[in-house]
Amino acid sequence: MGMQGGGGGGFQSEINVTPMVDVMLVLLIIFMVVTPLLQKDVSVALPRDVNHAEEDMAINREDSVVISIPQDGQYYLGKKLVNLEDLKSEVEKALSKKKEEEKIVYIKSGIEVQYGEVVKVINAVREKGIDRIGLVADQKKKGGAAQAPTPAPAT
């Protein structure tokens, strides 16, 4: 006689999705953790490019020196928050490893940042003998109307 139990040891006809859901949740968690780490620099709302300046692809390199000013008085070298005095030595240290023709510093400034803050950074970089400075702006979308810059109030 065969085994006759109530166990129902036959094949299941429906798909068991529990293991697949477990794998998908693990992948989702991995992507959620890794995605913020992929950002290279500090996020800054950049002013729009009005005159269609040419794009310098060297800013996208891993070893490029980028100073970000998201707000007045905040200075980042890459992702590292530094004060203005430390910024001078950090920039000099970062550029000491480069060839003379590769020594360029890029400055990204937020829309709300005062012009004087950008000038302070430019002067700090020039104090260390670096004359090649690039100012970074967002490119204007093609076909959009150009907006004239708003003049600063006279003081």
C-alpha positions in Angstrom: 0.0 0.0 0.0 1.1 3.5 -0.8 1.5 6.3 1.7 -1.8 8.0 2.3 -1.4 10.9 4.6 -2.9 14.2 4.8 0.5 15.9 4.1 -0.2 16.7 0.4 3.4 16.2 -0.7 2.6 16.8 -4.4 3.8 19.6 -6.5 2.6 23.2 -6.1 1.1 24.8 -9.1 1.5 28.4 -8.1 4.7 30.4 -8.0 6.3 31.1 -4.7 7.2 34.8 -4.9 8.5 35.2 -1.3 12.2 34.6 -2.2 12.0 37.0 -5.2 10.5 39.7 -3.0 13.3 39.2 -0.4 16.0 39.6 -3.1 14.3 42.7 -4.5 14.1 44.3 -1.1 17.8 43.6 -0.5 18.7 45.2 -3.9 16.5 48.2 -3.1 18.3 48.8 0.2 21.7 48.4 -1.5 20.8 51.0 -4.1 19.4 53.4 -1.5 22.6 53.2 0.5 25.0 53.5 -2.5 23.3 56.3 -4.4 24.1 59.2 -2.0 27.8 58.1 -2.1 28.0 58.5 -5.9 27.7 62.3 -5.6 31.1 63.8 -6.0 30.7 67.4 -4.7 28.4 69.5 -2.6 25.1 70.4 -4.4 24.9 74.1 -5.3 22.1 75.9 -7.1 24.2 77.5 -9.9 23.3 80.7 -11.9 22.3 80.2 -15.5 24.8 80.8 -18.3 23.8 83.8 -20.4 26.6 84.0 -22.9 27.0 80.3 -23.9 30.6 80.0 -22.6 32.4 76.8 -23.7 32.3 73.8 -21.4 35.5 72.6 -19.8 35.4 68.8 -19.5 38.3 68.8 -17.0 35.9 69.7 -14.1 34.4 66.2 -14.3 37.7 64.5 -13.6 38.2 62.8 -10.2 41.3 64.9 -9.3 39.9 68.3 -10.3 39.9 71.0 -7.6 36.4 72.4 -7.1 35.5 74.9 -4.4 31.8 75.1 -3.7 30.1 78.1 -2.0 26.4 77.0 -1.3 25.8 79.9 1.2 27.6 83.0 2.4 30.5 82.0 4.6 30.4 78.2 3.7 33.3 76.9 1.7 33.7 73.3 0.5 36.7 71.8 -1.2 35.2 68.8 -2.8 32.9 67.5 0.0 35.0 68.8 2.8 33.8 71.9 4.7 36.7 74.3 5.4 37.1 77.9 6.5 38.7 80.5 4.3 42.2 80.3 5.8 42.3 76.5 5.6 41.0 76.7 2.1 44.2 78.4 0.9 46.5 75.6 2.2 44.2 72.8 1.1 44.1 74.2 -2.4 47.8 74.6 -2.5 48.3 71.0 -1.2 45.8 69.6 -3.8 47.5 71.4 -6.7 51.1 70.6 -5.6 50.8 67.1 -7.2 49.7 68.4 -10.6 51.6 69.6 -13.7 51.7 73.4 -14.3 49.2 73.2 -17.2 46.7 71.2 -15.1 46.7 73.7 -12.2 43.2 75.1 -12.4 40.7 75.8 -9.6 36.9 75.7 -10.3 34.6 77.8 -8.2 30.9 76.9 -7.9 28.7 79.6 -6.3 25.0 79.4 -5.3 22.5 81.8 -6.7 22.0 83.5 -3.3 25.7 83.9 -2.5 26.9 87.5 -2.4 29.5 88.5 -5.1 31.9 89.5 -2.3 32.1 85.9 -1.1 33.2 84.7 -4.5 35.8 87.5 -4.7 37.2 86.5 -1.3 37.7 82.9 -2.6 39.3 84.2 -5.8 41.7 86.4 -3.8 42.5 83.5 -1.4 43.4 81.3 -4.3 45.4 84.0 -6.1 47.4 84.6 -2.8 48.8 81.1 -3.4 50.0 82.0 -6.9 47.2 80.3 -8.8 46.0 82.3 -11.7 43.9 79.8 -13.6 40.4 80.0 -12.1 37.2 78.8 -13.6 33.8 80.0 -12.6 31.1 77.4 -13.0 27.5 78.1 -14.2 24.6 76.0 -15.4 24.0 75.9 -19.1 20.9 77.6 -20.3 18.4 75.2 -22.0 18.2 75.6 -25.8 15.2 77.5 -27.0 14.6 79.2 -23.7 14.3 83.0 -23.4 17.4 84.6 -21.9 16.9 86.3 -18.6 18.7 89.5 -17.9 20.6 89.5 -14.6 19.1 91.6 -11.9 21.3 94.5 -11.0 22.4 94.7 -7.3 21.0 97.6 -5.3 23.4 100.6 -5.1 24.9 101.1 -1.6 
